[in-house]
Amino acid sequence: MDKFSFLNAAHSQLIEDLYQQYLKYPDSLEPSWKAFFQGFDFALEGYGDDFGRNNETEPVSAPVQMANKAAASGNIPDDIQKEFKILNLIEAYRHRGHLFTKTNPVRERRHYEPTLDIENFGLSKDDLNKKFNSAAETGLPGAATLQEILNHLNKIYCESIGVEYMHVNNVAERKFIREWLQVNENHPKLNTAEKTEILEKLNQAVAFENYLHTKFVGQKRFSLEGGESLIPALDQLISRSSQLGVDEVVLGMAHRGRLNVLTNIFGKSYKQIFSEFEGKEFEEDVFSGDVKYHLGSSKKIKTESGEEVSINLTPNPSHLETVAALVEGICRAKVDNKYKDFKKVLPIVIHGDGAIAGQGIVYEVAQMMTLEGYRTGGTVHIVVNNQVSFTTNFLDARSSNYCTDIAKVTESPVMHVNADDVEAVVHAMRFAADFRAKFGKDVYIDLLGYRKYGHNEGDEPRFTQPNLYKLISKHPNPREIYKDQLIKEGILSNDVLKEMEVKFKNLLDDNYDASKEIEKNTMDLFMSDDWKDLPISLKGEIKIPVDTKFDLKTLKELAIRMSTLPVDKKFIKKVTRLFENRIKMIEDNTIDWALSEWLAYATLLTEGHNVRISGEDVERGTFSHRHAVVKTEDTEEEYIPLRHITENRFDIYNSHLSEYGVLGFDYGYAMASPNTLTIWEAQFGDFVNGAQIIIDQYLVAAEEKWKIQAGLVMLLPHGFEGQGAEHSSARLERFLGLCANDNMVVANATTPANYFHLLRRQMKWNFRKPLVVMSPKSLLRHPKVISPLEDLANGQFQPILDDETANADKIEKLVLCSGKIYYELLAKKEELNCENIALVRFEQLYPLQQDKIKEVLEKYGNRKQLLWVQEEPENMGAWGYILRHFRDTGIEVIAPVPSGSPAPGSHKMFERNQNNVINRVFDRNDEPAKRPVTA
């Protein structure tokens, strides 16, 4: 009785308490105690009289009495021991049944030890016909033979669906899953109409792929062949979810099977797809378009059950898993702005098996599931599992057992399904819809199929997987398998099936002929209803000045309201003092950077816009300047002043430690929120490196590729402060190298007023553009970086700031610069009382305001030298970009020497470099001024 040795040290009262706990919350007990009480309960139902009853006067429950006797004697009757063994067997099926399933359609599964053979549980073939009360634990109505229990467990856990759910610690969730699986032994109950509908979708999927293969031989299409059951799966998932209250679906997927999804789920016309295969140009000249298997779509559909659902397929690049972050952001925006209910919007992300296991962004997005600023009420993840990634075998693609093991991080259930068993696939989708609707958590469906051809249709897979592809070449497709099943069941005849196939083939032929008449391809706008009031900008429209003024009296009132803490709440002294200082700034009319930022948000809120800010440490601000969220001293209750301005929404969230995932989320949010000022702030500007794929594939290119607008603002702290190679540069040169065709704005504002107008302009345009701001660090507290309220109220954004103190006739050197370096040059100019140098700031680096630049150059026509001055090394910063635009002006550069690293690690070397730049501008040889090491 070693197994129950834990009883020996147990006190009677303890056992009684545990038994009462077991009766109320069985799953809350430690497993050995739970198994013990279960075993005795089941045993006592059949063997209680033989085992003896309690005749003592004190009211001790039977299991407690049995426990005490077992502990005292060390003996338990054999029949009762076997009840425990059956329970162990049942638990093993729940924990490990997924390892012994029939889920691989083309080859044998790996062998795992120990198996679920009854001998491994102390049982034998002699026990097969014996009845056990433990059967009730599996959902059977009463006592059953061991053989019946085994048959039942195998049907639930070891056929076409393997279920992983015992890693889920939530008792209610685990109970729901267990009971859901036990209904009809985890098999679907489908009527004739439902089976016919599934076959029709399967026929569409298979026939479409076959048609493309014959008409467009050798062209890349990333076919779905081997995973065609995805089409009825999505159809059923959307239909079931709509019955559970979902009004809108946002889908993200990679290229494989995308054309099939576009036509057979989203209703994109076949002729349009065929026309795209011809490689015709798009109608718009500036619009470059994208390959057909990256395009998005938005439609309203009516499900078979009659519900209307809006469905959106998010455009995506070839960079796998990137789109997942955008899907979550889009869904959150729709919840915040339209539905106010997470159950109304369903995110679906379709993964490849290699990508979900290998791409780090998967983890970043998974961790968003319950985070306040990023949750979306649960995502359904579907893995189209080809068992190979391009040419890489699955054993080389991951260390984990399954590609879906990320699910264990969020305690999300997983169903592994044989993609050839289309009814099992549909069943799994219904589970996903039900679980997500009930608990608002992620669900993973691992669709085990195969890839009929290579990575693309021109690839030869037998180079790297000859044995696998020998099997695949002989394997029937899912339609033929299901067709034979329905014929055997007498659901449909061969003639009806043939008619279905011919009818669909004729439809494709008609569309193919019609596609020849299309001269130029067009593109449907993604989420066009959300953007109907904001058309894409005309060429050059981005340079037209915008009115960003705001009433001075109201502005001052807002400033005071925001800066006044509630008297009934106690804050730490530093917070109180900070807000008192803000009141003093208002009284002195010296508005600093942080307060001007607040005022930009406040004014937009009063004008009917929403504001969302997200990123690492944004609530306080990396440099302790923002303090948008303050906490009371004793209870840490949050107080957010900007939420007390209007009814419009001001949201600010500290993100988890992620750049790639969170920037993707916020970009998706901006895509779906034209009326929200959406901001992502990097902790330091160079942290944006980790999110470069979002920048390259979406931020700078989405409008040209997919006609998508997004007004996302990126705040990237930038400036050389002597902190070393990191935390100095936001890599301005990279952004400027990506600028073209008015695709975004790149700014490096140096005054609070200009920053105020820059943020307001984002929402005052009648179109949307991404804004990248090289935001300040030391300038946040620089005594000269202040603005009067009048400049905020009455001005507008100034792309170029001229030198107001310069006498044009005396200027010999015209210095162009941008950002923090201006204030260091200004300090030197004032120190020397220099009158022959003018300092002109470029506040907006892209697009350059050429008319204003021309005015400046003409104004200082007497100059002898035109300089571009920067603190970044010569091979970085804006110099290369400036040279391209000023190559005919004789412009020269003053900058630190070219370097592979943005800044030196030595503070003294930094000072020497910085001082050298200043000296060269003023033709001096002065020693560096002492400065503290700052942010």
N, C-alpha and C positions, 0 to 999 in steps of 0.2 A: 504493500500500500504506500510505496514511496510517493506515488503521484499525489496522494492526499495527506502528505506529511504536514502540510500547513495546518491541518486540523489539531494536531497535537498541542500546539501552543495557544489554541483558541479558548477563550473564556465563554461560558454559556451565554452570558448577556451579549457579548460581542456577536456570537453566531445569531442570536435572536435579532439583534439590530440589523445585521447584514441581510438576514432573510426578509425582514420588513422592507428594507431598501430594494431588495431583489423583486419583491412583489410589485413595487411601484415603478421602479426604473431599472429593469434587468440589465440593460446595456451599460449602466453606469458602474457596475461592479467590476472588480479585477477579474480577468477571464477564468482563473481557476475556481473562484467562488461562484461565479455565474454557472459554470459547467457543473459544479457540485450540486447546487440547488436545482438546476434543470434536471439533472440525472435523478435526483431523489423524487422530484415531483412526478416525472414520468414513471419511475419505478414504482412509486407508492400507488399510482393509479391501478397497476396490474398486480403488484406483489405486496401491498401494504399489510394485508391480513396475515400473510405468511411471515412477514418480517417483524410483526409485533406492534402493538399499539401502546400508547402511554396511558398508564392507570394512575399516575401520580396526581396529586391535587393541584399542584401549581400548573398554570396554563402554558405549558411549553409546547410549541408547534411541532408537528411530526418531523419535518426535516431537521429541526434543531435537535430533537431527541435522537434521531438516527445519526446525526453528526456526532453527538456526544458518545453514542454507543460505538460508532466506527472509530472515533479517536481513542476510546478506552480499550476496545478489543483488537483493533487493527485489522478487522475482518469485515468484508462486505460480500453478500451473496453474489454468485457468479452472474445471475440474471441482471442484477442491478449494475454490476460492473459493466456489462455489455451495453446497457443503456448509455453509460458514460462514453463507451467506445463509439457508439453510433453518433453521439453528439460530436465527438472529435472528428469523425468522418464527415459529418455535415459541415462543420467549421472548415475542414480542409477543402471541401468543394467550394465554399465561399471564398476562401483565401487564395486557393491555387487552381481551381477548376479551369480558369482561363488559359492555363499552360497546356491543357490536354484537349483542346477544341478541334473542330474541323473547319478552321477559319482560313486556311491557305488553299486557294482554288487550284494551284498548279503544281505544288510539290509538298512533300511531307514536312511537317513541323519538326523543329529541333526536339530532341529527347531530354526530358527533365527528370531528375531524381530528387526525393523519392516520388514514386507514382501514387495514384489514388487507389491502388489495389487494396482490397479489404485486409489482406494479410499484414499490411503495414500498420493496421490499427488494432491488431490483436483479435481479428475476426477470421472466420474460415468459411469454406463452402457449406459446411454443416449448418451455418447460421442463416443461410440464404432464405430458407422457407419459414424461419421463425418470425413471429410478429413482435414489433417493438413500439412502445408508446412514443418514443422519441420522434417518430414519423410526423407527429403534429408540428414539430419545430420547422419542418420543410414546407408547411402549407397543406399537407394531406389532411383529410377530414378526421382521421383517427389513427388507431394502431395499424401498422402495415408491415409486411414482411421486409426483410432486408433487401431482397431482390426488387421489390416494388419501390423501396426508398432509393436504391441505386438507379433504377430506371428514371425515376422522377428527377433525381439530382443531375443525371447525365443530360436529360432534356433541357433542364434549366441552364446548366453551366458549361456543358461540353459539346454542344452541337455547332451551329453556324454562328453563334454569338458567344464570345468570351467576355465576362464582366469583371472589372476590377472596381471594387468599392469598399473593401474592408480597411483601406487607409483613411476613409472618411471618419472622423472622430465624432461628428455631430450625431447624437443618438437619433433624433427625429429623421434626419436625412438618410441614415443607414436603414432605419426601419421602413421608410417609404420605398427605398430601392428594393429591399428584400421582398416586401409585399407586392411591389409592381412586377418583379420577376416571377413570382410564384403564380400569378394569374395565367392560366392556360399554359403553364410550364414554359414561360418565356418564349412563346410562339404566337404569331399574329393570328387573329380571327378576322378574315377578310371575306366579304361577300362577292358575288359575281361581278357586280359593277366596279367594285374597288380593284379586283384583279384585272379586269379589262382595262381600266384606266392606267394601271401600272404598266401593263403590256404596251399600251399605246405610247406612253412616254419612253419606254425602253426601245420600241421600234423607231421612234423619231431619233433617238440618240444614235442607234446603230446605223440606221439607213443614212443619216446625214454624214457620218464619218465615212461610210463606204462610198457615198456619192463624191465627196471631196477627193477621196483617194483616186477615183477613176478620172475625174475631170481636171484635177490640178496635180498631175503626177510630179512627185519630187518636191513640191512646194512645202515650206514649213507651215504647219498648222497646229503642231503639238496636240495630236489627237487624243481623244479620251478612250480609245479602244482598249479594252481590258478593265475599264472602270466606268462603263456606260450606266451602271446602276446609280451613279451620282445624279442623273437627271430625274428619275422617279423619286429618288431620295429627297432632293431639294423641293420638288413639287409637293411631296407629302409633308415635309418639315414646315414649309410656308403655310400649307393648308391647315395643318393641325395647330400651328401657332396662332393663326388668325382666329380659329375657334376659341382659343384660350385668351383672346383679347389683344393680340398684336395687330397694330394698324400700319406699321411700316417696318420694312426689312432693309438692312444695309449689308451688302455682301462684299467680301474681299477675297480675291483668289489670284493665283499666279496664271501663267499662260496655258498650262495643260488643261484641255477641255473647255477653255474659255469660249471659243466660238460656239460650241455646243450649248453652253449655258446661255449665251447671248440670244441664240435663236429659239431654243426649246423651253427656256424658262422666261426670258425677258421679251420674247416676241419680236426680236429684230428680224426684219424681212430677209428671207434667204437670198433674194436678188441683190440686196445691199452687200451681204457677205460675199457673194460671188463676184460682184463688181470690185470689191476691195482686193480679191485675189488677182484681178487683172492689173493691179498696181497703178490705177489711174490717180491723177492729181486731185487734191481737194480744191474746192471752189475759191477759197480765200487765198490771196497772194502771200500775206505775211504768215499765215497759218501753215506750219510745216507738217502737222499731223503726226501720226504714229502708226506702227504696224498694227494690223487688224486684231491681233491677240493681246493687245494692251488696252483696248478702248473700253470705255464705260458705257453705262446706260441707266436711264431712269424711266420707269413705267408704272402705270396703275393697272392692276390685273384683278380679275374676279376669280376666286377659287371655285372648285367644283361644288363646294358646300354653300357658295353664294356670297362669301365675304369679300369686300373690296380691300385690297392691300396695295400700298405703294412699295415698290421694290427698286433698289438702287444697287448697281454693280459699279464699285469704285474703280476708276482708271488706275492702272499700276504699271510700274517699270519692270524690267527683268530682275531687279534686285529683290530676291525672294524674301517674303515675310514683312517687307517694309509697309505694305498696304494694311497690315493688321492694325498698326497703331492709328492709321487714318480712320479706319472703320470705327474704332472705339471713340475717337474724337467726334466724328460725324454723329454717331448715335447719341453721345452725351449732349451735343448741341441741340439735337432734335428734342431730347427730353427736357432740357432747360428752357428752350424757347417756344416749344409748341405743345408737347403732350403733358408735361409735368408729372409723368408716371413712367417708371422704368419698364413696366409690363407692356407698354404700348409700342416699344421699339426693340427690334431683335437684331443684334449683330451676329452675322455668320462669317466665319473665317475658314477658308479652304486651304489646307496646307499640303505640301509634299512631305513624304516621310523623311527624306534627307534634310529638308529645310527646317522642319519643326524640331528636329534633333540637333541641328548644327548651328542655327542662326541665333546669336545672342539676344536679338530684339524680342524673340519669343518669350524669354524669361522676363524682360523688362515690361512687356505688355501683360503677361500673366499676373505679375505682381500688382497690377492696377485693380484687380477684380473687386476688392472691397475698400479701396482708398476713396476718401470722401470726394476728392476733386476729380476722380477719374473713373469711378465705377459706372457701369452701364446696365446693371441688372442681370448680368450673366450673358456669356457668349457661347454659341454652339460652334465648336471646332470640329471640322471634318477633315480627316487626313485621307487624301487619295494616295494610298500606299502601293507604289509600283514595285516595292522590294528592291529597288535599285535607284541610285541617284546619278543621273547622266551615265557614267560608266562604273561607278563605285558600288560594290556589293554592300548590302546592309551591315554585314559584320565589320566592315571597315568604316562605316558611317557613324557609328555610335558605340559607346561603352554600355549604355543602359540596355535593359532587356527589350523594351519597346521604344519606339520612336515617340510615343505619347507619355513617357514617364514624367514630363513636365507637369502633368495633371496632379501628381502627388504633392507638388508644392502648394497648391491651393485646395487640396483635398477635394478634387473634382472627380466624379465617376467617369469611367472609361468603358466603352463597348468596342470590342474588336469584332469585326463582322466580315464574313466571307462575301465578297462583292458579287460572286456568282449567284448567291441566294438572295434574289431581289426582295423577296418578302421579308426575310430577316433584316435586310437593310432598311426597309420601310419601318419595320418594328422598332429598330434602334432609333430611327429619327423621331418616332412618336414618343419614345422614352425621353429623348433629349428635350423635346418640346415640353413634355409634362414636368420633368424635373426642373428645368429652367423657370417655368412659370410658377412653380410651387416655392422654390427656394432662392431664385435670383442669383444663381451661381453658374459658373462655367461647366460645360459638359464636353467630353471628347468622344468622337466617333472615329474609330480607326477602320477605314474601308480597305480591306486587304484584297487587292486585285493584282493586276500586272500591266505592263506597258507593251503593247503589241509590236511596236517598232522601236527604233532607237530613240535617243533624246529628242530628235526631230526626225521627220520622215526620210531625210537624206542620210541618216546615220546608220551604221552597221553595228547592231548590238552583239552579233556573234563574235566579234573581235574579243570581247571581254567577258561575255556570259554565254558561251556556246551551249552548255547543257540546259540552262534555263530556257533559252530561246528555241531549243529543240522541242521542249515540252509545250511552250506557248504556241508554236506553229501548228500543233495538232489539236489545240484546245478550242472547243466551241465557244462562241460569244454568249454573253448573258441572255440575249434575246432568244437564241435557239434553245438554250437550256430551259428558260421559262415557258417558251412556246410548247416544248415537249411535255412539260409538267402540266400545263393547262389542258392539253389534249388528253393526257392520261386521266385527269380529274373530270373530264367531260364538260369543262367550262366553255371551251370554244372548239370549233371544228377547224380542220385544215383550210377549208374553203374561205371561212371568215378571216382567218389569219392572212391568207394569200391576198385577199381583197384589201385588207388593211395596208399591206406592204405596197401593192400596186398603186393604190390611191395616193400614198405619200410620195412614191417615186414620180408619179405624174405631176404632183405639186412642185417637186424639186425641178423637174424638167421645165415646167412653165416659168419658174423663177429664173432658171438659168438663161433661158431665151430672153426674158425681160431685162436681165442684167446687161445684155449687150447694148441696149438702147441708152444706158446711162453714160453720159459724156464725162462728167466729173463727179467725184464722190463728195458726199456731204457728211457732216458729223452731228449727231444729236447732242445737245447740251446736257451735261450731267447735272441733275437737280435743277433743271431750268426754272421750275416754279419758285424756288427760293431766290432766284436771281432775276426775275422778270422786270424788276424796277431798276436794275443796275446793269446796263449793257456794257460790254467790253469797250474800253476807251479807244478813241480815234488816235491816229498817229500824231504825236506832239501835244496831245491834250494834257498829258501829265505835267507839262511845263507852264501851263496857264496858271497865274496866281489865283488863290482861293481865299475867300473871305472867311477868316477864322476869328473875327472880333467877338467880344462878349461884353455885356453891359458892366461898366466899372463898379457901380454901386452894388449890384448883385454879386459880382466877383468878390468884393471885399466881405460881404455878408457871408458868402460861402466859406471864405478863408477863415473867418472867425468861428463859424459853427464847427468846422472840421477840426479846429485847433483847440476846442474847449472840451475838456473831459467832464463826464458826469460827476456831480458832487457826491452822489450816493455810492460811489465805488472808490475803493482804495487801491492806488497803484504804487509801485515802488518809486522812490524819490527821483531817480534818474528819468523815468518816464514823465512824471509830473513836471520836472524841470524842462524837459525837452519840449513839451507842449506849451509851457509858459514862454519859452524862447520863440516859439512860432508866433505866438500872439504879439510878442515884441517886434518881430520882423514885420508883421502886418502894420503895426503902429508906426514903425520907422520907414515903412515902404521899401524894404530891402528883402525881396523874395528870393530865397535860395533854390537850389535845384529840386530838392525833395518836395518843397511846398508848391513849386510850379507844376510838378508832376501831379500832385494831388489835385490841384486846381484844374488841370486838363481833364482828369477823370470826372471831377465833380461837375464841371460845366457840361460835359457830354452826357452825364447821367440826367441832368436837368432838361436836356434837349431831347430826351427819349431814347438814348442809346444805352446799351449794357456794356459792362467792362469785365473782362476776365484776365487775370494775371496768373501765371503759373511758372514754376521753375524751382530750383534748389534755393531754399532760404529766402524766398521773395517776400514773405510776410514782414519780416524785419528788414531785409535787405542784407546782402553780403557785407556791406560796409556800414551797417547799422545806421542807415540814413532814412529808410522809408517809414518804418513803424506803422504800417497800414493795419496791423493787428497788434493790440496791446492787451496784456493780461493783468487781472487784478492780483494783488500781492498774496492774498490768503488762499483763495479758491481756484486761481488760474482761470477764472471766467474770461472768455474772450470779448473784447470790445472792438468793433470795427467802425470807426467814425464815418467812413464813406457809405455805410449801409443806412445811415440816418439822414441822408440827403434827400432822396426821392424814393419812389416805389420801384424804380428801375434797378436792375440787378447789378451789384458789384460783388464779384467773386475773386478771391485771391487764395491760392493754395500753394503751400510748400510741397514740392513734388518729392517722390523717392529719388534716389541717387541715380538718375538716368537722364541722358541727353537725347540719344537716338529715339527711344520710345516716346518720351514726353514731347519732344519737338514734333514728332509725327502726329501724336495725339492732338496737340494744339493747332497744327496746320489743318488737320481734319476738322477740328472745331471751327476754325476760321472759314473753311470751305462751306460749311453749313450755316454760318452766322454772319451774314453781311451787315447786320445791324449791331454787332458786338465788336468793340475794340478788343481784339484778342492779342495778348502779349505773352511771349516766352522770353524769360530772362536767364542768361547763363550766369552761373556763379562767378566765373571769370571768362573773359571772351574766348580764350583758347580752348575752353571746354566744348565749344561748338564743333571742334574737330570730330568728336565722337558721333556727330549727327550729320556728317557730310552727305550721306546718301539722300537724306530728306531735302537738303539744299539743292544738290545737283539734279535730282530727278523730279522734284515737285516745285520747290520754292521758285526757282529761276526758269523752269521750262514748262510748267503745267499749262500756262496760257497758250503757248505756241503748239504744244503737243495735243492738248485736249480741250482748248477753249475754256479753261477753268480759271476763275478768279479766286483770290484769297487775300485778305488784307492783314495777314499776320504781321505783327511787329516783333522783331528780335532785338533785344537789348543785350549788347555784348560789351562788357567792361573792357576798355582798351586804353593803354597808356603806359609809357615806360617810366617806372617809379623806382627802379633799382631792386626789384624783387627776384631777379633771376630770369632764366630762359622761359619758364612757364609764368603764367599770370601777367604777361606784359602785352602780348599781341593777340588781337582777335582775328588776325590774318586778313586785314583789309584788302591786301592784294588779290586774294582768292575771290572775294566777292566782286571786286572791280573787273576781274578777268571774266566773270560770268555775266556781266551786264550787256544787254543788247535789246533793241526793239522795245524800249520802254518797259522792260519786264519787271523792274523793281526800282526802289529808291535806296540809295546808300548815303547815309548822313553821318556827320561828325559835329554835332551842334556844340557850341561853346557858351551859350548864355541860357539862363532859365527861361527867358521869354521866347527865344527861338525854339527851344525844346517844347514848350507849351503849345506853340502854334503848329509845330511839326506833328505832334500827337493828334491835335484836333483836326488837322488837314486830312488825316487818314479816314475820318468819318464824314468829312464835308465834301469830298469828291463824290461824283455820281457814278463812280466805278471803284474798284478795289485793286490795290497793288501791295505786294509785300514791302515792308520797310525794315531795313537793316541799320541799326544805330550803333555806332562806336561810342558807347556810353562812358561817362567819366568815372574816375575813382578819386584821385586827390582833389579834382575840381569840385567835388561835392561840398567841400568845406573851404574852398579858396575864397579869400576875402573879396576878390574882384568879380567872382562869379555870382553876381546878384542882378536882379532886375526890378524896376519899379512896377507896381500894379498897372500903371498906365500902358506900359509896353505890352503887357499881356492882354489888356482890354482892347487896345486900339490898333495894335500892329497886325502883322501877318508874317508868315514864315519868310525869312530872308536867305536864299540859297548862297548868297555871297555877302560878306560883311566887309565894307571898305574901311580904310583907316581914316577915322573922322578927324584925327589930329594932323594929318599930313597936308603940307602945302605942295600941291602938285608941281609947281615950278621949281621947287628945291630938290625934288626926288631924283636921286641918281640910281638907287637900287630899289626895284620893286620886288618885294618878297611875297610869294604866294605860299600859303601853308594851310594846315587843317588840324583842328583838335588842340590838345594840351600844349603843344610846343609854342603856340601863339603867346600864351601868358608868360612863358620863359623868355621869349624874344622881346615881349613888351617890357618886362622887368629890366632887361638890359638896355633897351632903348631909352627908358625913363632914367635909368641910372646914368647913362652917358649924355642925356639930353640931346639925343641924335635927331637931326632934322632932315637928313638926306636919304632916309630909308622909310618906305611905306610898308606896312604889314597888312596884307589882305587875306581874309579867311575864306576858305571854301567850306561852307557849312553843309552843302549838299554836293557830294562828289559824283553821283549819278542820279538822274541825268544832269550833265553840266548845263548851266544856264548861259548859253553861248552869247545871247544879246547883251547880258549884263557883263560878261567877261570882256566882250568887245569894248564896252563903255569904259571899263577899268583900264584896259590897255591903251586906249586913246587918251584917257585922262592923264596918264603918266607917260605921255609921249616923249618927254625929255629924258627919260631914264637911259642909263648907260648899260644897265645889267638887269636881266630878268631871271629870278631865282625861284626854284621850288625847294623848300626847306622842310625836312621831316626828321623825326627822331627814330624812325624805323631804319634798319640797314638799307643800303641803297637798292639791293635786290628784292626788297619787300616794300610794304606800304604802298602809297599811291603813285610813286615816281614813274614806274613803267607805264601806267595808265595815263598819267599827265603827259608824258613824252609823246605818246601816240596822238594826243589831241593838240599838242603845242609844238609839233616838230618843226614848223616853219617860223617859229618866233625867236630862235636862238636861245631858248631857255636852258639853264644849267641847274644842276642839282647840288645841294649841300645836305649830306646825310652821313651817318656812320658807314664805315666800309662794309662791302658785301659780306654776308655771314650765313652759315648754315643754320645757326641758332638765332632766334629773334633778339636775345639780349644776353649780356655776360652774367655769370654767376657772382662775380665780385662786385660789391657795391662801389668800391673805389674806381674800378674800371668803368662801371656805368657812369659815374660822375665825370670821369675823364672824357668819355665819348660824348656825353651830353654837352659838356663845356666846350669841347672842340667844335661841335656844330654851331653853338652860339658865337664863339670867337671868330669862326670863319665868316659868319654873316656880317659881323661888325669889324672885321679886320683887326682883331685884338689877339692878345696872348695872355689873357688874364687867368689867374688860378680859379679852380672851381669854387663856387660858393657852397658853404656847408649846408646840407639839407638832411632832414631825418629820413629814415627808411619808412616809406608810407605804403599804402595798400597795394 
